[in-house]
Each structure stands twice: as C-alpha cells, then as structure tokens.
Amino acid sequence: MSKEIIMPLFSARIKELRKERKLKQREMAALLKCTERHYQTIEYGQVNVPSLDIVLLADYFGVSTDYLLGRTDRRNM
C-alpha cells in the first residue's frame, strides 16, 4: 500500500475516532504532546506520524495499528 493511500485513511480514521469521543483537536494535541497546529497537520494528512504515536493512538482508542493505517477494516485488536 502506498503512502498516498495510507495517509488519507489514517487521517480520516483518527478524525472519526476523535469525533466519536467528542474530543477537540487541542485535547488530541495534549495527548500527543504537540501543538494544536501540528495535530491539525496530522489529521489533514500533511505529515508522517512517528510509529510510537501510532501505537499510543491505537491504545488510546482501543483499535489496532493496522486499523489506523488502513490495513484492515476491523477495529478490534
């Protein structure tokens, strides 16, 4: 799977999960210990996300890293 496919899927899934929990972008930024603007660039698919942050997000939302990366549509770990 290419970067051009993964980034939009990852961004859409993070945004969807955030909205399901009724979280603000600033709350997600605090979780990732980054600025709100940087988090926005993650959610808009403009930057690569470090693997440790992907694991943190997967654990936080209770989904697999494969789900976040678009490798499966199954959320369960």
Backbone atoms as SQL, in Angstrom:
CREATE TABLE atoms (id INTEGER PRIMARY KEY, chain TEXT, resi INTEGER, resn TEXT, atom TEXT, x REAL, y REAL, z REAL);
INSERT INTO atoms VALUES
  (1, 'A', 1, 'MET', 'N', 0.847, -1.171, 0.000),
  (2, 'A', 1, 'MET', 'CA', 0.000, 0.000, 0.000),
  (3, 'A', 1, 'MET', 'C', 0.897, 1.239, 0.000),
  (4, 'A', 2, 'SER', 'N', 0.572, 2.204, -0.809),
  (5, 'A', 2, 'SER', 'CA', 1.429, 3.375, -0.940),
  (6, 'A', 2, 'SER', 'C', 1.083, 4.456, 0.081),
  (7, 'A', 3, 'LYS', 'N', 2.027, 5.346, 0.267),
  (8, 'A', 3, 'LYS', 'CA', 1.862, 6.478, 1.183),
  (9, 'A', 3, 'LYS', 'C', 0.645, 7.315, 0.807),
  (10, 'A', 4, 'GLU', 'N', 0.382, 7.431, -0.488),
  (11, 'A', 4, 'GLU', 'CA', -0.744, 8.236, -0.962),
  (12, 'A', 4, 'GLU', 'C', -2.085, 7.645, -0.544),
  (13, 'A', 5, 'ILE', 'N', -2.106, 6.345, -0.275),
  (14, 'A', 5, 'ILE', 'CA', -3.327, 5.686, 0.181),
  (15, 'A', 5, 'ILE', 'C', -3.396, 5.672, 1.701),
  (16, 'A', 6, 'ILE', 'N', -2.275, 5.412, 2.355),
  (17, 'A', 6, 'ILE', 'CA', -2.253, 5.281, 3.818),
  (18, 'A', 6, 'ILE', 'C', -2.564, 6.602, 4.515),
  (19, 'A', 7, 'MET', 'N', -1.946, 7.676, 4.096),
  (20, 'A', 7, 'MET', 'CA', -2.112, 8.956, 4.800),
  (21, 'A', 7, 'MET', 'C', -3.575, 9.412, 4.866),
  (22, 'A', 8, 'PRO', 'N', -4.316, 9.405, 3.762),
  (23, 'A', 8, 'PRO', 'CA', -5.723, 9.826, 3.853),
  (24, 'A', 8, 'PRO', 'C', -6.564, 8.895, 4.729),
  (25, 'A', 9, 'LEU', 'N', -6.305, 7.588, 4.667),
  (26, 'A', 9, 'LEU', 'CA', -7.044, 6.648, 5.511),
  (27, 'A', 9, 'LEU', 'C', -6.740, 6.885, 6.981),
  (28, 'A', 10, 'PHE', 'N', -5.466, 7.010, 7.309),
  (29, 'A', 10, 'PHE', 'CA', -5.050, 7.257, 8.691),
  (30, 'A', 10, 'PHE', 'C', -5.698, 8.540, 9.202),
  (31, 'A', 11, 'SER', 'N', -5.605, 9.591, 8.432),
  (32, 'A', 11, 'SER', 'CA', -6.158, 10.887, 8.840),
  (33, 'A', 11, 'SER', 'C', -7.660, 10.805, 9.053),
  (34, 'A', 12, 'ALA', 'N', -8.362, 10.154, 8.149),
  (35, 'A', 12, 'ALA', 'CA', -9.822, 10.024, 8.267),
  (36, 'A', 12, 'ALA', 'C', -10.202, 9.207, 9.493),
  (37, 'A', 13, 'ARG', 'N', -9.447, 8.159, 9.765),
  (38, 'A', 13, 'ARG', 'CA', -9.776, 7.304, 10.910),
  (39, 'A', 13, 'ARG', 'C', -9.491, 7.996, 12.230),
  (40, 'A', 14, 'ILE', 'N', -8.415, 8.737, 12.305),
  (41, 'A', 14, 'ILE', 'CA', -8.113, 9.489, 13.530),
  (42, 'A', 14, 'ILE', 'C', -9.217, 10.517, 13.777),
  (43, 'A', 15, 'LYS', 'N', -9.603, 11.220, 12.744),
  (44, 'A', 15, 'LYS', 'CA', -10.646, 12.240, 12.879),
  (45, 'A', 15, 'LYS', 'C', -11.973, 11.600, 13.303),
  (46, 'A', 16, 'GLU', 'N', -12.312, 10.485, 12.685),
  (47, 'A', 16, 'GLU', 'CA', -13.554, 9.784, 13.018),
  (48, 'A', 16, 'GLU', 'C', -13.562, 9.329, 14.475),
  (49, 'A', 17, 'LEU', 'N', -12.458, 8.732, 14.919),
  (50, 'A', 17, 'LEU', 'CA', -12.356, 8.266, 16.300),
  (51, 'A', 17, 'LEU', 'C', -12.419, 9.438, 17.284),
  (52, 'A', 18, 'ARG', 'N', -11.757, 10.535, 16.939),
  (53, 'A', 18, 'ARG', 'CA', -11.781, 11.724, 17.802),
  (54, 'A', 18, 'ARG', 'C', -13.205, 12.238, 17.942),
  (55, 'A', 19, 'LYS', 'N', -13.917, 12.334, 16.835),
  (56, 'A', 19, 'LYS', 'CA', -15.283, 12.859, 16.869),
  (57, 'A', 19, 'LYS', 'C', -16.233, 11.922, 17.603),
  (58, 'A', 20, 'GLU', 'N', -16.026, 10.614, 17.480),
  (59, 'A', 20, 'GLU', 'CA', -16.862, 9.651, 18.199),
  (60, 'A', 20, 'GLU', 'C', -16.764, 9.869, 19.700),
  (61, 'A', 21, 'ARG', 'N', -15.586, 10.251, 20.150),
  (62, 'A', 21, 'ARG', 'CA', -15.379, 10.504, 21.586),
  (63, 'A', 21, 'ARG', 'C', -15.640, 11.955, 21.967),
  (64, 'A', 22, 'LYS', 'N', -16.062, 12.742, 20.987),
  (65, 'A', 22, 'LYS', 'CA', -16.364, 14.160, 21.208),
  (66, 'A', 22, 'LYS', 'C', -15.169, 14.913, 21.791),
  (67, 'A', 23, 'LEU', 'N', -14.011, 14.629, 21.223),
  (68, 'A', 23, 'LEU', 'CA', -12.780, 15.288, 21.655),
  (69, 'A', 23, 'LEU', 'C', -12.451, 16.440, 20.714),
  (70, 'A', 24, 'LYS', 'N', -11.807, 17.432, 21.243),
  (71, 'A', 24, 'LYS', 'CA', -11.332, 18.572, 20.453),
  (72, 'A', 24, 'LYS', 'C', -9.917, 18.266, 19.954),
  (73, 'A', 25, 'GLN', 'N', -9.538, 18.965, 18.901),
  (74, 'A', 25, 'GLN', 'CA', -8.186, 18.797, 18.382),
  (75, 'A', 25, 'GLN', 'C', -7.150, 19.164, 19.439),
  (76, 'A', 26, 'ARG', 'N', -7.424, 20.144, 20.246),
  (77, 'A', 26, 'ARG', 'CA', -6.456, 20.535, 21.279),
  (78, 'A', 26, 'ARG', 'C', -6.267, 19.432, 22.324),
  (79, 'A', 27, 'GLU', 'N', -7.321, 18.660, 22.578),
  (80, 'A', 27, 'GLU', 'CA', -7.206, 17.544, 23.511),
  (81, 'A', 27, 'GLU', 'C', -6.333, 16.436, 22.924),
  (82, 'A', 28, 'MET', 'N', -6.475, 16.222, 21.633),
  (83, 'A', 28, 'MET', 'CA', -5.625, 15.232, 20.961),
  (84, 'A', 28, 'MET', 'C', -4.173, 15.703, 20.945),
  (85, 'A', 29, 'ALA', 'N', -3.981, 16.980, 20.722),
  (86, 'A', 29, 'ALA', 'CA', -2.623, 17.536, 20.736),
  (87, 'A', 29, 'ALA', 'C', -1.981, 17.333, 22.104),
  (88, 'A', 30, 'ALA', 'N', -2.758, 17.528, 23.159),
  (89, 'A', 30, 'ALA', 'CA', -2.233, 17.326, 24.513),
  (90, 'A', 30, 'ALA', 'C', -1.847, 15.858, 24.713),
  (91, 'A', 31, 'LEU', 'N', -2.665, 14.950, 24.215),
  (92, 'A', 31, 'LEU', 'CA', -2.363, 13.522, 24.320),
  (93, 'A', 31, 'LEU', 'C', -1.032, 13.195, 23.642),
  (94, 'A', 32, 'LEU', 'N', -0.826, 13.777, 22.469),
  (95, 'A', 32, 'LEU', 'CA', 0.399, 13.512, 21.705),
  (96, 'A', 32, 'LEU', 'C', 1.557, 14.427, 22.086),
  (97, 'A', 33, 'LYS', 'N', 1.298, 15.343, 23.013),
  (98, 'A', 33, 'LYS', 'CA', 2.321, 16.299, 23.469),
  (99, 'A', 33, 'LYS', 'C', 2.885, 17.101, 22.297),
  (100, 'A', 34, 'CYS', 'N', 1.954, 17.650, 21.503),
  (101, 'A', 34, 'CYS', 'CA', 2.350, 18.507, 20.394),
  (102, 'A', 34, 'CYS', 'C', 1.426, 19.718, 20.374),
  (103, 'A', 35, 'THR', 'N', 1.695, 20.636, 19.492),
  (104, 'A', 35, 'THR', 'CA', 0.828, 21.813, 19.393),
  (105, 'A', 35, 'THR', 'C', -0.468, 21.428, 18.677),
  (106, 'A', 36, 'GLU', 'N', -1.477, 22.242, 18.880),
  (107, 'A', 36, 'GLU', 'CA', -2.741, 22.012, 18.189),
  (108, 'A', 36, 'GLU', 'C', -2.543, 22.096, 16.676),
  (109, 'A', 37, 'ARG', 'N', -1.747, 23.032, 16.237),
  (110, 'A', 37, 'ARG', 'CA', -1.482, 23.185, 14.802),
  (111, 'A', 37, 'ARG', 'C', -0.811, 21.938, 14.231),
  (112, 'A', 38, 'HIS', 'N', 0.154, 21.384, 14.972),
  (113, 'A', 38, 'HIS', 'CA', 0.809, 20.173, 14.490),
  (114, 'A', 38, 'HIS', 'C', -0.192, 19.020, 14.433),
  (115, 'A', 39, 'TYR', 'N', -1.049, 18.909, 15.437),
  (116, 'A', 39, 'TYR', 'CA', -2.056, 17.855, 15.393),
  (117, 'A', 39, 'TYR', 'C', -2.957, 18.026, 14.165),
  (118, 'A', 40, 'GLN', 'N', -3.303, 19.259, 13.852),
  (119, 'A', 40, 'GLN', 'CA', -4.138, 19.510, 12.672),
  (120, 'A', 40, 'GLN', 'C', -3.450, 19.006, 11.408),
  (121, 'A', 41, 'THR', 'N', -2.149, 19.200, 11.313),
  (122, 'A', 41, 'THR', 'CA', -1.433, 18.717, 10.124),
  (123, 'A', 41, 'THR', 'C', -1.454, 17.187, 10.060),
  (124, 'A', 42, 'ILE', 'N', -1.472, 16.536, 11.222),
  (125, 'A', 42, 'ILE', 'CA', -1.603, 15.075, 11.256),
  (126, 'A', 42, 'ILE', 'C', -2.980, 14.679, 10.739),
  (127, 'A', 43, 'GLU', 'N', -4.012, 15.333, 11.262),
  (128, 'A', 43, 'GLU', 'CA', -5.377, 14.993, 10.883),
  (129, 'A', 43, 'GLU', 'C', -5.666, 15.335, 9.427),
  (130, 'A', 44, 'TYR', 'N', -4.966, 16.285, 8.878),
  (131, 'A', 44, 'TYR', 'CA', -5.143, 16.648, 7.470),
  (132, 'A', 44, 'TYR', 'C', -4.239, 15.832, 6.546),
  (133, 'A', 45, 'GLY', 'N', -3.444, 14.914, 7.116),
  (134, 'A', 45, 'GLY', 'CA', -2.591, 14.044, 6.312),
  (135, 'A', 45, 'GLY', 'C', -1.387, 14.736, 5.707),
  (136, 'A', 46, 'GLN', 'N', -0.911, 15.787, 6.352),
  (137, 'A', 46, 'GLN', 'CA', 0.192, 16.564, 5.801),
  (138, 'A', 46, 'GLN', 'C', 1.560, 16.168, 6.344),
  (139, 'A', 47, 'VAL', 'N', 1.589, 15.358, 7.400),
  (140, 'A', 47, 'VAL', 'CA', 2.878, 14.935, 7.972),
  (141, 'A', 47, 'VAL', 'C', 2.828, 13.449, 8.303),
  (142, 'A', 48, 'ASN', 'N', 3.978, 12.830, 8.299),
  (143, 'A', 48, 'ASN', 'CA', 4.085, 11.449, 8.757),
  (144, 'A', 48, 'ASN', 'C', 4.039, 11.434, 10.279),
  (145, 'A', 49, 'VAL', 'N', 3.453, 10.392, 10.817),
  (146, 'A', 49, 'VAL', 'CA', 3.305, 10.267, 12.265),
  (147, 'A', 49, 'VAL', 'C', 4.298, 9.216, 12.756),
  (148, 'A', 50, 'PRO', 'N', 5.059, 9.541, 13.805),
  (149, 'A', 50, 'PRO', 'CA', 6.006, 8.557, 14.343),
  (150, 'A', 50, 'PRO', 'C', 5.288, 7.281, 14.793),
  (151, 'A', 51, 'SER', 'N', 5.959, 6.165, 14.646),
  (152, 'A', 51, 'SER', 'CA', 5.349, 4.876, 14.987),
  (153, 'A', 51, 'SER', 'C', 4.903, 4.813, 16.444),
  (154, 'A', 52, 'LEU', 'N', 5.649, 5.418, 17.345),
  (155, 'A', 52, 'LEU', 'CA', 5.246, 5.396, 18.758),
  (156, 'A', 52, 'LEU', 'C', 3.941, 6.154, 18.971),
  (157, 'A', 53, 'ASP', 'N', 3.715, 7.214, 18.209),
  (158, 'A', 53, 'ASP', 'CA', 2.453, 7.948, 18.309),
  (159, 'A', 53, 'ASP', 'C', 1.297, 7.123, 17.740),
  (160, 'A', 54, 'ILE', 'N', 1.564, 6.358, 16.706),
  (161, 'A', 54, 'ILE', 'CA', 0.527, 5.494, 16.144),
  (162, 'A', 54, 'ILE', 'C', 0.123, 4.440, 17.173),
  (163, 'A', 55, 'VAL', 'N', 1.090, 3.867, 17.842),
  (164, 'A', 55, 'VAL', 'CA', 0.812, 2.879, 18.892),
  (165, 'A', 55, 'VAL', 'C', 0.037, 3.530, 20.033),
  (166, 'A', 56, 'LEU', 'N', 0.447, 4.720, 20.452),
  (167, 'A', 56, 'LEU', 'CA', -0.252, 5.450, 21.511),
  (168, 'A', 56, 'LEU', 'C', -1.712, 5.696, 21.125),
  (169, 'A', 57, 'LEU', 'N', -1.938, 6.142, 19.908),
  (170, 'A', 57, 'LEU', 'CA', -3.299, 6.411, 19.444),
  (171, 'A', 57, 'LEU', 'C', -4.129, 5.128, 19.372),
  (172, 'A', 58, 'ALA', 'N', -3.538, 4.060, 18.885),
  (173, 'A', 58, 'ALA', 'CA', -4.250, 2.781, 18.806),
  (174, 'A', 58, 'ALA', 'C', -4.664, 2.320, 20.203),
  (175, 'A', 59, 'ASP', 'N', -3.749, 2.398, 21.151),
  (176, 'A', 59, 'ASP', 'CA', -4.062, 2.009, 22.528),
  (177, 'A', 59, 'ASP', 'C', -5.138, 2.924, 23.117),
  (178, 'A', 60, 'TYR', 'N', -5.020, 4.199, 22.895),
  (179, 'A', 60, 'TYR', 'CA', -5.966, 5.173, 23.441),
  (180, 'A', 60, 'TYR', 'C', -7.383, 4.910, 22.931),
  (181, 'A', 61, 'PHE', 'N', -7.511, 4.632, 21.642),
  (182, 'A', 61, 'PHE', 'CA', -8.828, 4.417, 21.052),
  (183, 'A', 61, 'PHE', 'C', -9.276, 2.950, 21.093),
  (184, 'A', 62, 'GLY', 'N', -8.389, 2.061, 21.541),
  (185, 'A', 62, 'GLY', 'CA', -8.742, 0.646, 21.630),
  (186, 'A', 62, 'GLY', 'C', -8.919, -0.016, 20.277),
  (187, 'A', 63, 'VAL', 'N', -8.098, 0.401, 19.329),
  (188, 'A', 63, 'VAL', 'CA', -8.117, -0.186, 17.987),
  (189, 'A', 63, 'VAL', 'C', -6.717, -0.686, 17.658),
  (190, 'A', 64, 'SER', 'N', -6.611, -1.431, 16.582),
  (191, 'A', 64, 'SER', 'CA', -5.290, -1.916, 16.187),
  (192, 'A', 64, 'SER', 'C', -4.565, -0.865, 15.347),
  (193, 'A', 65, 'THR', 'N', -3.257, -0.964, 15.330),
  (194, 'A', 65, 'THR', 'CA', -2.480, -0.073, 14.465),
  (195, 'A', 65, 'THR', 'C', -2.809, -0.372, 13.000),
  (196, 'A', 66, 'ASP', 'N', -3.095, -1.623, 12.692),
  (197, 'A', 66, 'ASP', 'CA', -3.474, -1.970, 11.320),
  (198, 'A', 66, 'ASP', 'C', -4.757, -1.249, 10.914),
  (199, 'A', 67, 'TYR', 'N', -5.691, -1.115, 11.839),
  (200, 'A', 67, 'TYR', 'CA', -6.920, -0.371, 11.535),
  (201, 'A', 67, 'TYR', 'C', -6.588, 1.091, 11.238),
  (202, 'A', 68, 'LEU', 'N', -5.779, 1.707, 12.093),
  (203, 'A', 68, 'LEU', 'CA', -5.433, 3.115, 11.883),
  (204, 'A', 68, 'LEU', 'C', -4.736, 3.327, 10.548),
  (205, 'A', 69, 'LEU', 'N', -3.912, 2.377, 10.160),
  (206, 'A', 69, 'LEU', 'CA', -3.138, 2.508, 8.923),
  (207, 'A', 69, 'LEU', 'C', -3.890, 2.033, 7.680),
  (208, 'A', 70, 'GLY', 'N', -5.126, 1.579, 7.876),
  (209, 'A', 70, 'GLY', 'CA', -5.926, 1.166, 6.735),
  (210, 'A', 70, 'GLY', 'C', -5.604, -0.221, 6.203),
  (211, 'A', 71, 'ARG', 'N', -4.888, -1.014, 6.992),
  (212, 'A', 71, 'ARG', 'CA', -4.533, -2.364, 6.549),
  (213, 'A', 71, 'ARG', 'C', -5.663, -3.351, 6.796),
  (214, 'A', 72, 'THR', 'N', -6.635, -2.962, 7.630),
  (215, 'A', 72, 'THR', 'CA', -7.826, -3.772, 7.900),
  (216, 'A', 72, 'THR', 'C', -8.959, -2.823, 8.258),
  (217, 'A', 73, 'ASP', 'N', -10.168, -3.311, 8.089),
  (218, 'A', 73, 'ASP', 'CA', -11.325, -2.529, 8.494),
  (219, 'A', 73, 'ASP', 'C', -11.852, -2.969, 9.858),
  (220, 'A', 74, 'ARG', 'N', -11.226, -3.994, 10.434),
  (221, 'A', 74, 'ARG', 'CA', -11.582, -4.460, 11.772),
  (222, 'A', 74, 'ARG', 'C', -10.922, -3.568, 12.802),
  (223, 'A', 75, 'ARG', 'N', -11.719, -2.978, 13.671),
  (224, 'A', 75, 'ARG', 'CA', -11.181, -2.106, 14.710),
  (225, 'A', 75, 'ARG', 'C', -10.534, -2.884, 15.849),
  (226, 'A', 76, 'ASN', 'N', -11.088, -4.033, 16.151),
  (227, 'A', 76, 'ASN', 'CA', -10.636, -4.785, 17.327),
  (228, 'A', 76, 'ASN', 'C', -9.180, -5.179, 17.220),
  (229, 'A', 77, 'MET', 'N', -8.563, -5.206, 18.369),
  (230, 'A', 77, 'MET', 'CA', -7.157, -5.594, 18.447),
  (231, 'A', 77, 'MET', 'C', -7.018, -7.088, 18.397);
